[in-house]
Amino acid sequence: MQITQSQPQVCHTNLLTFEYYHQLACPQRCELPPLTCPSTQSEDCLFIDLFTPRIDTIRDQLVPVYVFLPGGHFEQGGPDVILYDGTYIANKTNIIIIVGSYRLGALGWLVNSKAGMEGNYGFTDQLQLLQWIQNNIAAFGGDPKQVTIGGQSAGASSTTAHLVSPASKGLFSKVIIESNPLVLPMRMIDDATENLGKPFAKQVGCEVNDFECFQNLSIEKILEGQYFMDTYKNLSIPLETFLPWAPTVSKGGLIPYQTFEAIEKGLYHKVPIMIGNVREEALLFIYMGIHNKLNTVEYLALIMDIFGVEDGVRILDWYRPLLDGDKRPITSVLGTDYIFLCPLRKILSQISQQNPQLPIYNYIFDHVLSFDAWGPRYNYCVGHVCHGAELPFVFHSIGTTFMPDMHFNPEEERLSASMVEYITNFVKFGNPNQGKNTTNLIQWPKFSADNRQTLFFQTPANQIVTDFHKKYCDELDFIGYDHGWFNQQRDKNTKTKLN
């Protein structure tokens, strides 16, 4: 096993043809929904899927590039899965799509300062990808000056980290961020060593300071230790439950500050932003973390544990459970608001006040799939708008020869077509309303602190909503997003500036 920083690949200058073949995904135990788990794996896994327009659509002018970073809790997934097939977008809209790969789990994010392991190896992989694009994409007809970076879930968190990382300066010109759990802080390096690195070392049989022992571990042993660390579930410490493996913050490092705090302080690259969530983001995570019904006593204890008595009482006034029945649904509503929707509203309001001319476009995906894309492991998502529900519409990857049993109905076809058009217009122009085929698109207004307008992607037609969930988000803004364990990871002395 190699836990080291990635290095640039030397390109061959005499390569004449390119052929499609299945890429090898980074090592993992994939438990994602159907059609999102890679079929083959290898430690040699830093490949990309690159989709260019058809030959007959290629012009002399270089075309924009969209780099998509897949999600999967930073430990599953990757490119070369059916869901991320970029063929439709590349041919339909004349842009280049790149689906990137980065190391996962312990291979990508293990931190152990005692053994000289800094973590963020997966982030380094992403930086190498972005630099490779700058150096080589023109050979494929792509414009290195028009690179949009985006991603969903862990890919969205990665994109936001690039937005605040000095190391990423100049490597992209726009960002698209899908479903980033903004208030879940990244680990500080000392915490990551103590609560992840040390117990992982014990589980795999290495002394905590023995770097050579870690390097000699087999992939099977690494995945075994990684899986053991995944079994820790403590809902009062959300990061332990939902993101045990993730990027790490360290002063002077690749990611020198928490993204939530950095954006609050204006420490980010000033590029156009498209960002949003699905309507029921937290439902999947709550049901994945709580396998049995949650009763009233357990719900009350959970709220008090996270928020304390005073703010916990305020939370219960707004998120009051029914007397009988399972409390997981109301917990997922609170989780969606507190972790995703409301902190995003706050952050976007601050960005628009700091930079009134900066284009910001906010969306919420609010459509229940007409087909079952979730499979038996995630059957609780059937009939709901779960985390990741927008992805088939973003890539228009349903109904291909690889998915003969799944099809969009006519309304879903129109929804997907509108989303592809908005997204690719943004990639091209930094404005989703600018393009050749906008006749059937409603005008998507820029988000500002004054209007707080959001585009709802839904059927039968998209619509603009002003200050969605205002009462709840106002209350959560008042309570604040730095409760309990969240606060332990925050750096109170964020001072570094980005030029």
Steps between C-alpha positions, in 0.01 A plus 500: 500500500628849418379786720698780339435813298416438134746605230439636148486241224734533206298526178584304184544731202451234231156379604284480186169348608286475810271208573236461767563239765379446853706696749614350826338662803689572820475224767172503692212301640223659299148499644355782291170470309489294178697620198730718712752238616802441275548148367880475524752631753874547536739705708618637164179697454565864414325498164239731351200458274520767230204563270545728198242611242452298183752562225238670281432761772861593566590856402821695482420677825589327825197391703427534874578216739296366791693292755271291723622347828280205605367460852484200731596604856864538389528119507282362219418563135704645218485556124414235244154431639184521294355787701782735396490426127582837344426398140163675481626832640815509287314429176192709580670814629848501344703506820755257640406295805766353727407270787795492735641240736666545838613263772241397756474402863829442681697512176373849433438657838682317783670744736763397752737779599695251715599308187542801272177439308344836420175383342329678210655261248168491317502879486850490352367262234233754413760778478711286268193441282426872477862576415502223237196662341675836488799341329327261261131566437565719195621186322146364537335822382439637850563851622722507812371851575142372521515217752205454735554270795204337669382198689232343713513409871867424576576645158312815602695521825820459298393775260429734791842417644658600167299822515686598819839333439789725392647196321205496257539859384474538123399139434129568437271788407159388637360250752188281515432362848232233550398404854787610721435447876637843578494492879684169531853629559807331367728348761788689654821301466546427872142380536535283189811336644344438840154382394575336167871438454570337837201261513560411135863414579391278786244322283748417222777399743745787452673714759363850467839645396610217268466642149663195339239272654222702340675496163528120508133433575299314239198664341280237666637591843451870433138449396443281805627775729308763307179302531557464874531878536176540306310307768529785751158667514442795730229731369595774744834514313374520139839479332576172676177359359480644150859587399762303693736545202529855370744783427702647785564862593845612613661843516730543205368182336309444179176585679599757763151575636147367530298576188197633691714746696720597205198594290351696788824700514523550123799267460407327174564525128252746349350292219137446387317248717212261428404321818207315652348198666223245465184538702563220754879491529531351848242222469746249354760571770253484789357165390846369417622595849187404697383157389207472740213733575588800716265555793415829671741458790787421264413797279493740795831364629659540157388863469622589849831323441571698182351840586498518880195574711430864412537470123363146508171633636490756218565225245216290642261795464565500126567131437239353729444127445162333497415326826502156343706337230852504367698821558746442218291701249504817713868441577573491127308826448708666771820352359420625151432850627788523748776328302408593142230754413519771766878536535517523122246784504713679759827448314357610164353811660843586639675438167251721316552778755879470476497488118171636359613449139603136545256267318338256745224260397320290760276198432302233682421173323149396604385209284419143607634250247236312303726192504690318774866596474573425865496121532416295811776647719350849469130413469412778747587748223225373269236771489740763636751749359813350653862609484619437143155493340594774253796317344315303229349830386831686504666242273184386317634148549165321537356303210833417337587151379665450840177578688224332297270461803503867601338773295403862546133577452423800272503749788833364621644528150411869499641545850830336409523698176456826692761404759755403236437829320532714814815321616681506166406865439661574835811301402524698176406850612480512881130571450239220473265730309742571215506261206341397173219281635346704780150546359348237727697605808362733764737779600719386789571811711829551677486437873544803722455578868206721401298253292628153602348351187538129431418299188303186586569218254168315499215365290278592328701824473791671670419803715669784686446513878596799714657442842401136529459373857555851636347447846701186569826637360463827692467298820798278420709804404419643843600177675818477293683221321788443742341281766680243710751291310472726194665778699799284597619480139481871424803725483430830671806667347434474127707783353657381176389697194445382144597735221 
